[in-house]
Amino acid sequence: MRYANTVLETLGNTPMIKLQGLSKMLDCTVLVKNEAANPSLSIKDRVANYMLEKAEQDQKIKSGGTIIEATSGNAGISLAMVAAAKGYRMISVLSEKQSQEKKEILKALGSEVIVCPSDLHPNDARSAYAVASRLHDRTPNSWFVSQHNNKCNPLAHYESTGPEIWEQTDGQVTHFITTVNTGGTISGVSKFLKEKNPNIKSWGVDAYGSILKKYFETGLTDLNEVYPYETEGVGVHFVPENFNVSLVDGMQKITDRDTKKLAKEEGLLLGNSVGAVIKAALNLKDQFNKEDTVVLLANDHGTRYLSKVYNEDWMQQKGFTEQPARTAIDLIKNPDEDVITVKTSELVSHAVGRMRKFKISQIPVVDKQGFVGSIDEMALFSAYLDDHRKSDTPISEVMNKSFPMVQEFTPIEEVLDLIRKGNSAVLVALENEKHGIITKSDVLTHIQ
Ligand SMILES: Cc1ncc(COP(=O)(O)O)c(C=O)c1O
């Protein structure tokens, strides 16, 4: 019989897979190290197990103790898995932006979950890091993992991920690209690979809104670089001790929108940070020769992001869709729903109530003939300024001219032209006999 005694014996030894499409595009061999093949579906399984074993050896935690970590999800999930297998209590402190799936998985593995606001500096008392640290102070026999500073984090990669990459490529790896959060992966893997061959180039991927690239280039921590972004597990707002810049050859910054999907092209359902790595590889095309072997690291599995990058509505809401809009219908949020209107005989107060209820800034006016006018915030604002009793006035007395109407197959350029000419919205006659509306903000979401 061949079986593992516990799940902990099944960590690592993940497969390396050639990316056919990307290899053609970059005209070299592009491989992905698929860390989603770890038992809890991310690279952090290696780190969690290694860090806990060391904490046990150093008596930082004893039987029945509590593991506490501030985590972007994956480290918490791996720690929760290891904690369950070894009988420890686990508390994960997450920031709001982590996907719902990650929170549910943590709970399923028996972890307690505390959610803090996103994008705060660790010195801020409300940040996940500060909350986890306070919890540790208050909880007897607890161990605060602190993966950003814990030296066992890069060591786990130095001892397992790095050697696996070297062996799987038969020592032919020339470039390594990975996202940076704690810095554990890039520092540990790069140290091992560069000891084997100092010519190997290591590239880190950071997010717009994070400070790591600037720190790498200037040694400065510029808090003006900090702003919120969506990609999980990429970048941070402080410099982690585990980010060893001397082992890194260059950094790329990606936008949230650059997250690409390998699922449809290669059958690989991977997490959002590999999308950032792929975008970085595409940007670095000029760096690679035909004989090069570029290894990309995929940190986690796509099922962790079913409500995010793999959800078309979410992608559209965030303005991340890659399908360019071609005709008017592509800009309509809900083509199956009729546009919200107000009748000429209704009062200004009705229009205001409807605009508030549906959170819209303009509303078309209809009578028996169809669309005959429009009301927008500016028209209402000036009406109220003139006379506060205007709320009882019929719409017909304050409305502006009707929004222009186009067909659903009208090219997008014509719609943009109408908005450019000062119309705050454009109506669209749909083939289902309903009408849609395209507002300035729909256009902005599309072009951002
Ligand atoms: C999805 C994801 N990608 C990338 C990383 C970055 O890895 P590291 O912390 O080793 O820098 C993390 C780490 O939290 C992650 O969760």
The ligand as a Tripos MOL2 file, in Angstrom:
@<TRIPOS>MOLECULE
LIG
   16    16     1     0     0
SMALL
NO_CHARGES

@<TRIPOS>ATOM
      1 C1         -2.2070   34.5520   -4.0860 C.3       1 LIG1
      2 C2         -0.8200   34.9030   -3.6490 C.ar      1 LIG1
      3 N1          0.0660   35.2040   -4.5950 N.ar      1 LIG1
      4 C3          1.3210   35.5620   -4.2770 C.ar      1 LIG1
      5 C4          1.7620   35.6380   -2.9500 C.ar      1 LIG1
      6 C5          3.1660   36.1260   -2.6910 C.3       1 LIG1
      7 O1          4.0320   35.2310   -2.0930 O.3       1 LIG1
      8 P1          5.0950   35.6870   -0.9840 P.3       1 LIG1
      9 O2          4.3520   35.9690    0.2770 O.co2     1 LIG1
     10 O3          6.0140   34.5240   -0.8210 O.co2     1 LIG1
     11 O4          5.8360   36.9020   -1.4500 O.co2     1 LIG1
     12 C6          0.8630   35.3340   -1.9370 C.ar      1 LIG1
     13 C7          1.2690   35.4360   -0.5390 C.2       1 LIG1
     14 O5          0.5630   35.8290    0.3300 O.2       1 LIG1
     15 C8         -0.4710   34.9560   -2.2950 C.ar      1 LIG1
     16 O6         -1.3900   34.6680   -1.3480 O.3       1 LIG1
@<TRIPOS>BOND
     1     1     2 1
     2     2     3 ar
     3     2    15 ar
     4     3     4 ar
     5     4     5 ar
     6     5     6 1
     7     5    12 ar
     8     6     7 1
     9     7     8 1
    10     8     9 2
    11     8    10 1
    12     8    11 1
    13    12    13 1
    14    12    15 ar
    15    13    14 2
    16    15    16 1
@<TRIPOS>SUBSTRUCTURE
     1 LIG1         1 GROUP 0 **** ****
